[in-house]
Amino acid sequence: MSVVVLIGAQWGDEGKGKITDFLARQADIVVRYQGGNNAGHTVVVGEEEYRLHLIPSGILYPEKMCLIGNGVVIDPAVLVAELEYLQKKGIATDNLRISPRAHLIMPYHKKLDEVQEEKKGQNKIGTTRRGIGPAYMDKAARTGIRVVDLLDRDEFARKLENNLEDVNFLLKRVYEVDGFDFEEVFNEYMRYAEILRPYVADTSVILHEALEAEKKILFEGAQGTLLDLDHGTYPYVTSSHPTAGAACIGAGIGPTEIDKAVGVIKAYTTRVGEGPFPTELKDEIGQHLREMGREYGTTTGRPRRCGWFDGVAARYAARINGLDSFALTKLDVLTGVETIKICVGYRFQGEVLREFPASLKVLTQCEPIYEELPGWAEDISGARDFSDLPQAAQNYVRRIEEITGTRVSLIGVGTRRSQTIVREEIF
Ligand code: IMP
């Protein structure tokens, strides 16, 4: 298999960074295709911890090519800072390429994200406030500014001037906050342009050449299926498509090129931001999972809401993404939990639902139907083969496979690259 799409199968934060990093060893190219710096990956290599938001984690391997595809929204301030961060840590960044078709996050997108969230009050989405939604709104409204424009002073100036006219009106008159000064934004972005210029290249062409040469390509999804603009818990979603199908549009390849889709799924469930979460635990078990799993956002530091594994949502993710298998992460976090629950269905007004509902009103009122499995107390962080796991842990994994109808190919038992059980090779 040479082209693999790796996506989040829950509400994001499934531990994709670790799995991407693990698979990147075998890949020649690692590609981001949607989202922006709302994502956050923590990768642990030896004693060193790396936090990345935009650059694919494949950058930690000097010989891998890393691409930021056209479907990503790029905050150049963040990208430049991330390049400097990596260079300071001695990581070479020459193998990064950025699509000229990717859209830019502008300072006013971040401001709009903030004031629009505040205006929503109780109904806020709980966004990361990184300007993601407003940037994708401009893209869809055909007023976005792209990387290719950043490299053309006149074009950039023209577009910025036009946009500021509207945006400043909106900010001042509707939201009653300060607007943005053309010169300031222009000068700041022209500085970024010079730093980023050497990295800009037609990433779709690079991919096609790689496909012809039968290179191994890993598409790295950000966020998760239930945050997908179409398939997630709308409107409590992000503004892009974290699902596998989006890899084609967000990178400029056809669907016939993809060989495999793998969904990263945590051994329990977490969610940040607002929105329904049927298996949420507001008790001491939820607190225990948060502490043991270090469930605090990489991007915003917010504590994540924690709950039991949701088999209905996982089966939905398997269907929407056409998953070949799951990479199950953080199984070690469940160690010591006496009785583990798995949600196998939802009860809604006396009826049993087996499929994930479209209506948020329905989802909010769903009661999870749980199955109970005995837990295990043994330390599993040293397990490297499935048979090293205690019987109860093996049973838990097998039950997840049965409920979701999807094999579990990889199992994470700790934060390090080496703490991974491989049941089936991905590449
Ligand atoms: P936005 O993407 O900043 O617009 O936020 C929309 C929703 O997606 C909020 O609930 C965020 O908490 C959530 N979100 C965005 N990025 C991530 C992520 O990388 N992990 C988990 N949740 C995310």
Residues whose N, C-alpha, C, O or C-beta is under 5 A from the ligand:
A	BS01	IMP	W11 G12 D13 N38 A39 G40 I125 G126 T127 T128 R129 R130 I132 G133 Q223 L227 V237 T238 S239 V272 G273 E274
